[in-house]
Every structure is written in structure tokens, then in C-alpha cells.
Amino acid sequence: MKDSLRLSKKISVFGFVLFGLVAHAQQTPIHYFRPNNKRGLHIFETTKSDTTVFTGMKVRIGGNFTQDFQMLSHHNNAAPVLVNGVNTNKLATITNGFNLAMANLNIDAQLEDGIRMNLTMYLSTRHHEETWVKGGYIQFDKLPFLKNAKIDSIMKNFTIKVGDYEIDYGDQHFRRTDGGNAIYNPFVENYIMDAFATEIGGEIYYHPKSGFIAMAGITNGQLNPTVIAPSKIDSATGKTNKYPPAFHGKLGYDKQLSQDFRFRITSSVYAVKSAAGNSLFNGDRTGSHYYFVMENTAATAAGNAFSGRFNPRFSQQVTTFMINPFVKYKGFELFGTYEIAQGRVITEKKMRTATQYAVDLIYRFPKGKENFWIGARYNSVTTKLALNTNDVTIDRAVASVGWFVTKNIAIKAEYMQQQYQNFAATEIRSGGKIDGMMLQATVGF
């Protein structure tokens, strides 16, 4: 029965993708919208360019589908740790093969002139094989219901977003793979320390034509909200835990300085003093596209969904800062990240620090089309583990090639190598190494 349900689900996902491709030609344009295909590349926050005439409420159905073929190997030199006679530090035996296909369903509605709504659902992912709602929000680029000329003038430079949305911390989340949506990412996987979460709140943007960017946001500080009163004692304060709001913001500059040259740089911050369970670095409900790497023999795809990533476990308190430069000159593209985060779990009295940096170098060609790319990424994380004083380091190097077969279809091939340094001998990641090839096909419409 279970196998039949899984087969039925895969058939329905493929049917959904085929239906979307057939219906794509009839897709209606949406105001202030980031396309789910190649045209969405290099778009961060949506712009204030209004190129669509409002003729009434419209609904746009779109989606994403991604299939991976994995050819990775892994090994470690961790000392055996026996639990009920089983060595929990023995790595799972992995082989070449297809991973579970991931698919997203995107519903966008033009509710009024300058007002749109988004609802995204994960139809099939590694972490949640069942359908799961990512979130939904309303974006206001105009406020026509107020019927005020002065407010209309002010809103030419402002955007307001309200709902349960992907918080705008840093710029990397605009380039990451999100379940079935891998169309914007020139690589197969995301960063080692993957900052991504959906929270309930609001953001307000100021982005005039000068290129200056400013954003301020406030949220509930947790992915899974609760109205149950806190009862746990915070080790740092000795008092009952509290659930204050979280704050985030962004400042930056983004300008097309010439026909061939674009420059962007932003700095972002996110902070929450305490939470029921903050998940900024563990908020992905889809999972890693590297399956079972550095996992033991008892691992499952859904239960160990974040293989190859690192969660610093800042569930109680976190203050983190990220800076992202982006330069595009003709077909050459550089995107960088420097991130320093401090946080702790509720049983810790002192904050720990995690530092991450990454550099993407991409060349897209031929001129004017940029349907092909070659790229390289280096990503490194250094941090202390919870309740441990030693610094550990994880390094990853990736080389990628790709092709946009059409604006809606892309294929990628990459070679990756990841190493784990200074982990305790009794930790499964001690002396760990992952390397090998990944192939990926992705559709976005």
C-alpha cells in the first residue's frame, strides 16, 4: 500500500509538471513578480518597475520540479561508539542512483493594482514526502484603497510585505535551491550553514531609483508558532523563557552602472533574544540534495534530511550579520558571502560564534543569451559545537557546468569535495570527507 501511494504521488507530480508546461503559454503577467524561470536570475527583492497594466484580478499557477542523480562517496576515521551493540559512527553504505524528485506548487494572485499574493507548497521533498505549505504573504507596492495622492507618490519607492514568508536575511537565499526550485542556483546544493526560515511578520522596503536599498522587518522569531506559555528555564538568565519578537534589516546599494556592469552590495542583520525554538539555520522543510552523506547506518532520507549541512544549534538566542557583494560584468559574475553568527541553546549560559564565508565565480555564455555556464564555489564554516570548547571547520569546493535548454529547463553537472576538520574522535564527522559527482535537471515555470 505504501509503495502504491508513493508511485501515485510520483505520477501526480510528473502530471503536474507536464500540465504546467502546456499551460505556460497562457500564463498571465503579475505585477512586481520574480519569474520562476531563467528570467528570474539576478533578481533579488522585486523592483518598483511597473510594466504590467492592471485589468482585474488574475491568478497565476506555476511550479518547479527537480531530479538529481547522485554519484557521491564518503568516509571517516571516527572511533567506534557502540549503542546496543551497534556502532553509531559507522557510515551508511551509499551507491550511485536517483534521489527522490522534489516539486513545488506556486500560486500567485493579482488581487488589485499593485497588490499581489503568493502561496507556495512543497508537493514532494526529502524532509516532508507529503504535501506541505511553505508559506504565504501579501505584497503591497501600491495602496489604491486609501485613495490618497500623497500616499500614492510615497509608495513609488516603498514595498510592504506581510504574512508567513521567507525572511529577507542576506542575499544568498535569493540564489539557493528551495526543494523543487533549483532554477536560480548554478550549483546543486546550498551553503554548508544554510540561513533560511519562514516566519510570521512584516517587512518594509525603501528602494529609490538611486540604487540605495533599505529594509526593516519584524517577525515572531520561530517557524512553528505556539500559544502555549513558556515553562523552561533559560540557563543564562535563570528565569522562565520568553518569546519576544525577532528583528531583521538590510542596507545596500544595487545599480546597473553601464550596459555591461552591475554592482550590488548589501549588509543584513537578524536578532532574537529568546525563542521557543528559533530555526534560522535549520528552517528548511525540503532537505539537502546530497543524500545520506556522513550519516550512519540507521539514517533515513526524511529523518536525516540535512546531510552535508551544518546547524550551529542557535535555537534559544541568535544575533547574526551577513555581507554580500555581487558583481556582474558581461558574462562574468562574482557573488560573495561573509557571515558571523552568535547564539546558543537554552541550556548554555554563553554565546558561541560561527563564521562562514563563500565565493561563487560564474561565467555565462554566449554573449546576449547566456544559456551556458561554468562555475566554481568555495565555502567554509568555522564554529564551536554546543557544550564544546573546540573549534571545528568544514570546507567545501564545487565545480559546476550547466545549460538552460530553454528558459524553463536547466541541467547541471558538478563535482564536489567536502572535508571535516578537528571534530572529536568519537564524533561521526571525525576525519570526514565527501566527494563525487552530481547531475541535476530542473524545471521552473
Beta strands, then each sheet from edge to edge (+ up, - down):
strand 1: 58-75
strand 2: 82-83
strand 3: 86-87
strand 4: 97-98
strand 5: 102-112
strand 6: 115-124
strand 7: 132-140
strand 8: 158-166
strand 9: 198-206
strand 10: 212-219
strand 11: 246-256
strand 12: 261-272
strand 13: 317-329
strand 14: 332-344
strand 15: 352-365
strand 16: 372-384
strand 17: 391-406
strand 18: 409-421
strand 19: 433-444
sheet 1: 4+ 1- 5+ 6- 7+ 8- 9+ 10- 11+ 12- 13+ 14- 15+ 16- 17+ 18- 19+
sheet 2: 2+ 3-
end
